[in-house]
Amino acid sequence: MLDRRHVPLSRLEAGQSGKVVEIQGGQGMINRLSALGIRPGKRVTKVSSMFMRGPVTIQVGNAQVAIGFGMAKRILVELG
């Protein structure tokens, strides 16, 4: 269920964090993100993003990973 506090990861500002609540994609994308440690229930922090739809760098646990902007748009996080 989508509400005001659930926003795409791509919309976060650098330094903002939230808990992954949903991944809107196929099984292949879900498996790929899971291999990177990005799955529902995990806390992620946006580190940076490039101007004009470039890669988005996020902190997951002790690792930093870069994902595409399109992928980041499909990851819903709950702020707070």
N, C-alpha and C positions, 0 to 999 in steps of 0.2 A: 504494500500500500504506500503510495507516494504522498508525502505531505511537504509542508514548507521547509522542514529541517532536512529533508533528503535532497541533496543537490549532486549534480555530476562532479566527479573529481576534477574535471577540466576547469570548473568555475571557481575552485578554491584559490585563495591568494597564497603566495609563498609564505610558508610558516604556519598556515592553518592546518589543523588535523581533524580527523573524524574517523568513525567506525564504518567499515564497508557493510552495507545492508543488502545490496543486490548487484548482480552483474547481469546486464541485459545483453546477452549474446548467446551464440550457439555453444555446443559442448566443446568444440575445439578451442574456442576463445577462453572458456571457463577453465579448461585443463591447462592451457598455456599460462594464464594468470595464476592459477593455483601452484604451478611449478615455480613461479616467482615469489610465492608467499602471499599473494593477494587473493583473499577469499572472504566470504561473509563472516563478520565477527572480528576481523583483524583491524587494528588501528593503523592508519596511514597518515603521514604528514607530507604535504606538498613542499618540495624543496625549491623547485624552479620550473619555469616553462619558457620556451622560446617564443618570440614574437610571431604572430600570424600562423597559428596552428602547427607549430613545431613540436618536438618531443616534450613530454612532461616527465620530470624527475621527481620521484617520491621516495620517502624513507619508509621501509617496512621492517620492523624489528631493528636489527643492526645493519641492514643492507640498504643501499640506495640502488634503485632500478629506474631505467628510463623506458617509458612506454609511449606509443604513438598517441596523438591527439584524439583520433577517432576512437581508440580503445578507452582513453580516459573519459570520453563523453558517455560511455556505456557503463561506467562504474559509479553507482550511487552510494554516497556516504552520508551518514548522519552526523551533523556538526555537534561539537561539544565534547 
